[in-house]
Amino acid sequence: MRSFLKILPCLFLTTLLAIRCPGQNKPAGQPNPSTMRTGIVNAPEINTSYGWLNTDRSYTLKDFRGKIVLLDFWTFGCINCQHIIPDLRRLEQEYARELVVIGVHSAKFQSEKTAQNIRKAILKFGIEHPVVNDADYQVWQAYGVRAWPTVALVSPDGKVVGQRSGEGVYDAVKPLIDELIGQYGGKINREVMAFGLEKDKEKNTSPLRFPSKMVADEAGNVWFADSGNNRVVKIAPDGKVLETIGKAGGGFTDGDFAAAAFYEPHGLALKGDLLYIADTKNNAIRVADLKGRHVRTVAGNGKMGYYFMGDQWGVNVLPNSPWDLQLAGDHLYIANAGNHQVLRMDLRSNEVFRFAGTGREALADGPLREAAFNQPSGLALAGNLLYVADPEASAVRAIDLDAGQVTTPVGKGLFAFGDRDGTADEALLQHCVGLAHRDGKLYIADTYNGKVKVLDLAKGRVSTLVAGLNEPNDVLFVGDEMWVSDTNNHQLLKINLRTSEKKTVEVKPETADIRR
């Protein structure tokens, strides 16, 4: 449990809201506090030598005097950090004249430290406030932060008045902002600040935007989640667009293919004429009837479901940022990234049940109800083994569906990551997100290393197959070719397994722009 505490002049100490915060990460050796430190102290400086993004200039805190400032300490691979973005956006809209939100990007992974990768994340998540790159944890340490995400509130005269870790930011922060407005009144600078946003500088000539998970049909056509365009697209092997599902702008609406709306879809699974879609940011599983050309919601209502340890086993639950899907008979397995679990849907009833994972974020093997995962985001089936890409632990997990046991073929824990080939015990990955199985080998989208790696399951060795990618999200075999979603380059690739030659799939929309 985490609570947001406040101390203000002439105000009494208040606990605004206690929120259960699932799966917060923390650097090794720094414990998560059980309560948050608060007090009226001068806010430490936030400017760093690594520069600013989503703006045309650098700032110091003095530049924001007269404004209420909300600092958001985040790292872009963290699902809990992504969960609070709508809360931040809502606060920005409601307090456009009084509040400035500033992202403090204190990276966990090495790949997250570079300005270019942070810029891509800003575009991917639609962030519209300045972000300072805190690559060496200077600001993090100055504010005594211990977990992602953490927010800190700074008064118009530059004092830290509260700090809190976890999700549920809107309900916790809004009352305090209201009290600050009441206290400082006419001293607040109500001039709206404008920033040079990355979206206004972006030069993406591709018809795709952050393509993600893929699945092939029997004819060799490929369906893929064009996640940044909030749609699902079907293309022929030569790249010609055959079908598009989802309207521009996104949303959460059922209906025909042109009227249906998604919010950053990812995982896909094809069963006959039914295409199952992990509608990630809507926390829902949707199904597209390919004959009837209609989309309906079969699980989820938009809210994030949270359940931990012994809670809610054997009852219908809500998905939480479902990231990938895998069919197995009459069941659909769901990589439930937001609650660090694997779920299972009964396709006969469309009920979703907890399947594996306690809900805590950790690398723990054992029986299904005792094992723990770390933002599971990719699935691949090989016989009775369901392999799971477990990115926050840079690990590959294996669930024996017959024995009900979870093991870890590759990976050592939340802060053991890198780029090293070798035996499965020695190898290091960095935030791997996608998997595919073929002929006794597991192909891994080693996302933050920009590579596709291969785990030879018989030999127990990991080797690099393809390098030079930009956050690949998925791997798919279509005939003798391997397809890769080169996500941050906004493209799909075909790779010749014999020569490792990469060829860009030229997506050829029937209209001028499939984003419409």
N, C-alpha and C positions, 0 to 999 in steps of 0.2 A: 504494500500500500504506500502511496505517496500523497502528500498533502501540500497545498500551496499556502504558505503563511505570509502574513504581511505585518509590517510595523510602519505606521505613519504618524506624524506629529498630531497630537490631540485626538488620536484614534486608538482604540484598544486592540490588542492582539486577537486576530480572528483566523480560524481555519475555514477557508472558503469551501473547499471540496476535497474529499479524499477519493482518489481514483486508483483502481487496480491497474498497474502498469505491467503488461506482459513483456517478457523477454528483452529487457534493456541490456545493451552491451556496455562494457566498461573496460578501459585499458587494464592489463594485468597489474596486480598490486594495488589497485585503487578500489576500495570497497564501495558498494552502493550504500548511501546513507538511508536510514529508516525514516528520518524526517529531514526537512530542508532547513538549511541555515538561512536566517533572515536578519535584517537590520538596516539602519540608515547609515550607509557608508558612501563615500565618493566612488562613483562607478569607475573601474579601471579602464584605461584606454583600449579601444578596439581596433585601431589602425595597425596593420602589419606590413612587413616588407614584401609579402607575397602578393599584395595588391587586391583590388576589388573587381567584382564582376556585376553584371546587370546594372551598370551605371557608367557614366563617362568620366568619373573622377574619383579620387580618394577622399575619405572623410576622416575627421576625428569626432569624438563625442561632442566637442564644443559646437560643431556645425549643427547639432540637433537640439541645442538649448532652446527651451520653450516648447519642445515637443515631448510627448510621452513616447518612450522608446521601448520596444519589445525585442529583445535579443533571442534568436532561435539558434541554439547550438545543435548542429545536425551533421550527418554524414550521408551521402546520397544513396548508398546501398542499403541502408537500414529501413526496413519496412515500417517500423514504428515512427520514424521521422517522416516518412511519406504520409502516414495516416493523419498527421496533424496539419498538413498543408491546407486542407479545406477550412479548418478552424482559423488558421492565420489569415487566409483570404477573406473569410467572413468578417473578422475583426478589422482588417484593412478597409473593407468596404463601408462598414458601419461607422468607423472613426477616421474617415479619410482626411479630415481637417485637423485632428488632434494627435493621431498616432502615426509613428513610423516603425515598421518592422524591418529588422536587419538580420539577415542570416549570417551566422558565424559558422563557416564550414570547417570543422575540426575533424579531419579525415581519419578513418580507421585503417583502410587499406592503402598501400602505397600508390595504387592507381588512382585513388580518390584525391590525391594531393595536387595533381596538375590542374592548372587553370582551364585548359581545354576540356578536360573531362568534366569538371564542375560546370562549365558552360553548357555542355551537352545535357547534363542533368537539369539545369535550370530551364532549358528549352523543353525537355521531356515532361517535366512536372508542371509547367506553366507558372513558374514563380515570377512575381512582378515586384519584387523589392530588392534593394542592394544586398550583395553577399560579399563578405570579406573572407579571403582565404587564410585560414588559421592553420597552415600546414604543420607548424612546429608546436602546436598546442599552447602558444603563448597566451592567447586570450582565454582559452579553456582553463588554464591553470590560474590565471589572475582572478577568475570568477569562482574558483573552487568547484568546477563542474566535475561530475563523476559518471554521468550516464547520458546516452543518446535516447530520445531527444530531451533537452533541458531548455526551459525558457527563463529569462531573467527580465524583470521590469525595472526601468529607469525613469525617475521622475523628471519633470521639466527643468529642474535645477540640477540635474546630474547626479542624483542619489539612487543607489540600488535599494529598492523597497520590497522586493520579493523574488523568490526563485523556486522553481518546481521542475521535477522530472516526470516524464510519462506522457500519456495521451490525455484526451479530454481537456484540451487547453482552453477552448472557448468559454465553457461554463466556469472555469476556475479564474480566468483572467478578466473577463468582462466586468464583474462587480468592482474589482480593484481599479480598473480604468475609470469607471463611473465616479468612484470616490476621489480619484486624483483630479478629474475634471471639476468636481465640486469644490475641492480644496484650493486648486490653483486658479480657477476662474479666468479672469482677464489676463493673467500672466502667461496663458498658453498661446503659443503661436499657431494660429489657425490657417495660415497660408498653406495650400496644398503643394507638396513638393513633387517635382517631376524628375524621373531618372531615365537615362539612356538605356533602355531594356535590350537584352540580347535578342529577343524576338524581332525587334525592329532592325537589327543588324544581320540577321540570319540570311544566308544565301544557299538555300537548299533547292537545287534544280530537279531533284528526283521527284517522281510522282508519289513515292513512298515516304513515310515518316516513322522512323523507329520500328521497322518490321520485327516481329517477335517469333512466336511459335508457328510450326508448320505441320501439315499432315497431307498425305497423298491419297488419291482415290485409285481404284483398280485400273483406270485408263492412264495413269501416270500424270494426271493433272494435280496441281498443288494448291491447297488452301493455305493461306497464311493470315495471321493477325497483323494488320497494318495498324499497330496500336496507337501511334501518335495521331492517326487520322480517325480513330474510333470506329474502325470498320474491319470486316473480314473480306478477303479477296480470293477469288479462284483464278488461277492462270494455267494456261496450257504449258507443256514442257518448253516451248519456244518463247514464253513470256507474255503471250497474248492474253489480255484480261477477258475472262469468260463470264464472270459474275462478281457483283459487289453487294455486300449486305451491310446496311447501316448508313444512316444519314449524316451529313456533315454537321459538325458541331457537337456531336455526341449527346448523351442523355441516358435515360432509363425507360425505354418505351418498347412494348411489344407491337407487332403488326407485320405488314408485308415487308419485303426486303428493303424497299425504299424508305419506309416510315420507321422501321425499327431503329433503336438507338442504343449504343454501347458507351462505356466509359473505360477506355484503355483495356481492351480485351487482350488476352494472351493465349492460354492453353486451348488446344483443339483436339477433338476425338471424333472419328467418323464411324458410324455404325449403320450400314445400309444407306438409306436416304435421310438419315438424321445426323446433323452435324452439331455436336455438343461444343459449347463455347464457354470458357472461363472468363466471365465479364469481371475482370479483376477489381477495378475501382468501384464497381457497383456491388461487390461482394455477392455475386450471383452466378448461377449456372443457367445459361440460356440454351435453347435447342432450336436449330433452324431446320424446318421441314423442307428439304430440297425439292420435293415434288410439289407440295402445296405453296412453296415460296412464302413461308410465314415463320416468324420468330416468336417464341413464347418463353416465359421464365418458368423453370421447373424447380429451382431451389434458390432461396435467398430473397430478401425484401429490401436490400440496400443497406441494412444495418450490419455492423461487424459483430459476429458472434464470438464470445469469449467463454472458455470453459477450461478448467484446470484440474490436474490430478484426478480425483475420483468423481468429479462432477459430470453429470449428463452423459454417462455411457448408456448406450442402448436406447436413446431417445433421439428424435429428429432435431438436428442442430443447424445453425446458420453458417454458411461459409464466411471466411474472413480473408480477403485478398487472395482468392484462389488463383494460382499462377500456372499450373499445368494439369493436364488430364491424361488418364491412361485407361483404356478399356480392357476388361478381362471377363469374358463371358457376360453374365447379366449384371456385372458391377462396373461402376466407373470410379476409379481412384482419383482423388483430388489432392494436389500439393497445396495445402492450406497455409500459405506463407505467413499470413498475418497472425496466426495463432500457433505457429511452429508445430503443426501436426499434419498427418495424412488422414484424410476423410475417405469414406466409401459411400457411394450412392447406389441404392438398389434401383435398377432401371425399370423394374416392374411397378414400383410404387413411387419412384422419384423422391424417396426419403433419403436424407443424408445423415450418416452416423459417424461418430468418432471411430477411428480405426487404429491409429498408432500415434503415440506421443502424449506426454503429460501436459504439454502447454508451456512448460518452462523452456527457456532457450539454453540448450546445453548439448554437448556431445556425449550421450549416454546410450549404451547398448543394453539389450536384454529383452524381456517379454514386451509385447505391444503396448501394454498399459504402463510400463515402467521406463521405456526408452524415451529419449528426448531428442528433438531436432532443432535446427537453426535456420529458420526461414526457408523451408523446402520449396523449390522452384522448378524442378524438372523431374520427369518420370520416364522410365523405360522398363519394359517387361521382357524377361528372358526365362521362359518356362515358369517355374513356381517362384522365381525371384523378381521382386519389384525393386528396381534400383531408383534411388532418390538423389538428385543433386541438392546438396545442403550448403548453400553458398556462404552463409555467415561463418560457418566453420571450415569453409573451403574443403569440403569433404564429399565423398560419395558413400552413401549408405545403401544397405541391402536389407529388404524385408522378405523373409522366407514366409510365403503365404500359407504354406502347409504347417510349418512348425510354430508360426506366430512369434518369430524371433527377429530382432534387429541387430545387424552387425555393421562394421565400418571397414570396407576394403581399403579406402584411402582417406586420410585426414586425421588430425590430432586434436583439434579444439578451436575455440573461437578466435584465438590470437596466434595460431600456427598457420601461416600462409607464406607463399613465395612462388617461385618458378623453378622447379627442380624435377627433372626426370630421374628414373631409376626404379628400384624395387618399390612395391606398393607401400612398404614401411618407410622408405626414405623420401618418396616423391612429395612435392608440395604443389598445390594449386592455389589460385587466388580468385575467390568468389565465383565458383563455377555454377552455371545456371541451367544448362541444357544437356540432355543425354540421348543417345541412340544406341541400340544393341544390334550387332550383326556378326554372325559366324564366330561366336565365342569372344568377341571383343566389344568393349564398351567405349563409344566415342563420346568425348566430353567437350562441351563448349566451355573452355576455361576462360570465362568472360573477361575478368580484369587483366589477364595476361595477354588477351588478344589472340588466343590460339585455339586450335582443336587438338586435343591430346587423346591418346588411345591407351586404354587399360586392357592389356592382354590378360584375360581372366585365368587362363591356364598357367601362364608363366608368372603372373603376379608382378608385371612390370608396366610402368607408365612411360610413354614416349611422345614426343611432339610430332604431329603430322603436318599441321599447317600453322604458320605464324603470320604476323602482319595484319591482323583483323582489328576491328574497333568494337569491343564489347559484343562478341557473338553471343546470341541468345539461344540458338537451337541448332540441332543437327538432324538431317533427314536423309534417308536413302530412297532414291527413285531409280529403279533399275540398277544399273552399274555406276550411277553417279551419286555423289554425296552433295547435298544442298546444305548451305549454312546461311542463317540470317545474320548478316554483318550489320548489326542493329544501328550503331552510331554512325555508320557510313550510309544509312538509308538505302540499303541494297540487299539483294539476295545473290548468293554465289553458287556456282556449280564447281565441284572439285573432282578432278581425275585422280582416283586413288593410286593409280600406277605411277603417275608423274608428279602428283601434288599441284598440277597446274590449276590456277584459279581463273574462272570465267564469270564475268558479271551477267546475271540474267537481265536482259533488256525488257523491262515490263512495258508492254505496249497497250495502253488503255484504248478502249473503243471510242471514248470521248476525249476531249483535249486534256482533261485532268480528272483522274478517278477520285480526287478529293471533293470534287464538285463544289 
